[in-house]
Amino acid sequence: MKNTALTAVHEALGAKMVPFAGFNMPVQYEGINIEHQTVRDNVGVFDVSHMGEFLISGPEALNLVQKVSSNDASKLTVGRAQYAYLPNEDGGIVDDMIVYKIKEDQYLLVVNASNIDKDWAHITNHNTMSQI
């Protein structure tokens, strides 16, 4: 099982750790009620270092992202991100993702850890224009 960069911090804070998508992940600290109230009153942090990251770059990067995303990535400026999903051919959803515009002709797609292989296959299936 893999550990994230924050595993030691989670353990030091007393988190109950469970396996998720091949990673040792925190599921709970003190209890759902107190954690819910803490997030409402203060802030909550989610360790995303286990999630899938796909770097799409090159002159046709935007075309590929537009082809596989439900949102309009052409509206992104460098350093900005948008929530989207990977639609399938039947109008359903393969997965959700965050699309970041890293620089001109370069995008980072962040997908759920448990769907990395499925999402990668879906994206590469639509990649007829460029190298990923």
N, C-alpha and C positions, 0 to 999 in steps of 0.2 A: 504494500500500500504506500502511495506517495504522500508526502507532507508538503503543505504550502509554506511559504516564508513566514507565516504567522502561526503555525502549529504550536510552537513553544509558548507563544504569548497566550493562545487559547487555553492550553493546558495549565499554565501558571495562574490563569484567572479562574480555574476550576471548571472549565467547560466539559460537558459530557460529549465525548468524541464518538463519531460513528463513521462507518465507511460510506462514501458516496462517490460514484463514478471513478473508483480507483484511488480516491483521496481520503485521507483522514480528516474529517471535517467536524466542526462544532455544531451541535444541534440545540443545545440548551445550556444555560449557565445556572441561574437561581430558580427559575420557574417561569412559566408562560405569563402569568399575571403581572409579576414585577417587571419582567422584560418588556411586556407590552406598555406598561405605564412609563418605564424609563424612556422608551422610544418616543412616546407621546409628549413627555415633559422635556426631554433633552435631545438626544440624537441616537440613532442606531447605525452600526457599521456592519457591512457584509463583506466577508473575505472573498474577493472575486479572483484571486490568483490561481484558482483551479480551472477557470473557464477556458474554453477553446478560443484561440486567436488565429484568424486567417488574414494574411497580408496580401492584398490585391494591388498590383502595381503595373505600370506601363501605360502606353498611349491609349489602350482600350479598357483600362481599369474601370472608368466610370460606366462605360457601356455594359460591362459584366455586372457591376453592382446594380445598375438600373434594371437589368434583366432578372436578377434574383431577389430583389428587394421590393417590399410593398410600399416603401416611401420614396420620395424624390430626392436622391442623393445629390442631384445637380444643384440643389439649394444650399448645400453645405459649403462653408468657407473653411480654410485651413484652421485646425484646432477645435472645430465644432463637431458635435455628434448628434445622432438622431436615433430614436427607437424605431424599429421596423420588424417585419417578420418575413420569413422565407415562404412565399406561397407555393403551393404545388399546382400541377396542371389542372386539377379539378376545382380550384378555388379554395381548397383547404389550406391548412398551415402545417408546414414541416417543422418549424421552430421559430422562436423569436430571437432577436439579436439587437445589438447596438452597432451602428455604422459610424466610424470616426474618419474624418478626412485628415490624414496625417500631413500631406503636402499635395501639391498638384500631381495628379496621376497616381496617387497612393492612398489606399483606404485600408482600415483595420476593421474586420468584422469580428465581434465578440459574441460567441454562442454558448449555449448551455453545455456544461462538461459532459453530461450524460448522452449528448447527441453529437459529439464531435465527428465521429465517423460518418454518421448518417448525413449531417449537414455538409461535410466536405464532399461526399459523393454527390449530393444534390447540386452543389455549386459547380463542381468540376464537370458534371454532366451538361451544364449550360455554358461551359467555357469553350466556345468555338472560335473565339477571336484572339485570345492572348494567352501568354504564359502567366501562371499564378506563382 
